[in-house]
């Protein structure tokens, strides 16, 4: 379907602010990083850098994502490029939360 639902009880590492959870499904071409920014606020972005496809990691102290390649492009939590050579911004997804779940809508964020 057009969404991914993460049961927070089954992913205890997401309880802590600054934590991340990777959602990868090669068959569906899904490679998303779900980030618990803090106070129950989550963001979801593509993990692959737009420059060469290297994976991005979350830097909680800076609240940014950084490419692991030599390029070291850096993106904010809205997917916008802060610096580095790339071919655009990271795709972001709308996130909805409830008491027990985090839902990622697979259509691009409005």
N, C-alpha and C positions, 0 to 999 in steps of 0.2 A: 504494500500500500504506500501511500505518500507520507508516511511518518514512521519514526522509530520511537518506541517507548522503553525507557530504562527504569526498571524497578529499583528504587534506591535501597531497599532491603537486601537485594542480591548483589549490589555493588557498594559495599561499605566504604571503600576508599573515597567515594564521592561525598561523604559526609563532612569532610574537612575542607575548609576554605583553602584555595590554592591547589587543590587536587585536580587531576585530569583523568579521563577515561577515553580510550581509543575505541572507535567503532569502525571496523573494517569488514567489508564484504566485497571481495574482488569480483564476483559474478555480477553484482549490482553496481559496480564501480563506486562504492561508498568508502571513503577514507576520511572520517570526521574525528575531530578532537573536541570532546565535551569538557568544558572547564567550569569548575565551581569557583566563581570569582569571590563570593562571600555573601553572608546573610541570606542564603537560599537563592542567590542570583546565579544563573548559569548562562554561558554562551556556547555556541557550537560553530565551528569553522572547519573548512577543508584543511587537512594536515599537509598537503603537498604544496610546496613552493611553486609559484607560477613561472619561475625562471627555468628550472631544470627538473622539477619533480622531487627534489630531496624533501625529506620530512621536516616539518617544523615542530619545535618543542615550546612549551609554555615556560615563561620566565616570571614566576609569581611576584617577585620583588618589584619588577618593572611593569607588570601587567601587560606584557607583550608576548608575541610569538616570534621565534627566531629560527631561520633556516639553518639546517645542520651542514650545508655545503660550504665550500670556501667563500661563496658569495655573502653569507651571513645576513641576508635580507632580514629586516625586522618589520613586523606588522602590529598594529594596535588591535584591540579586541573587537573592533568593527570591521576588521579585515583590511584596513587601509595601510598601504605601504608607508613606513616611516623613513626608511633609507635602504639602499641596496639596489642592485640591478635585477629587475623582474619584468614580467610581461603583464602586470596588472595586480589588482588586489586579490586577497583570498575571498573565496565565496563564504558567506555567512548564512546561517539558518535561523528561522524563528524558533524560539524555545518557550515551551509552556510547562509550568510546574504545578504539581498538586501535593497533597500531604505525602504521598508515597511514590510518585513517579516524576520523571522528567521526560517530556515529549519533544522530539525534534521533528519539525515539519520539513520535508525534503525539497519543497519548492524553495527557490531563492528567497531570501529575506526581502520584505518590501521596504 
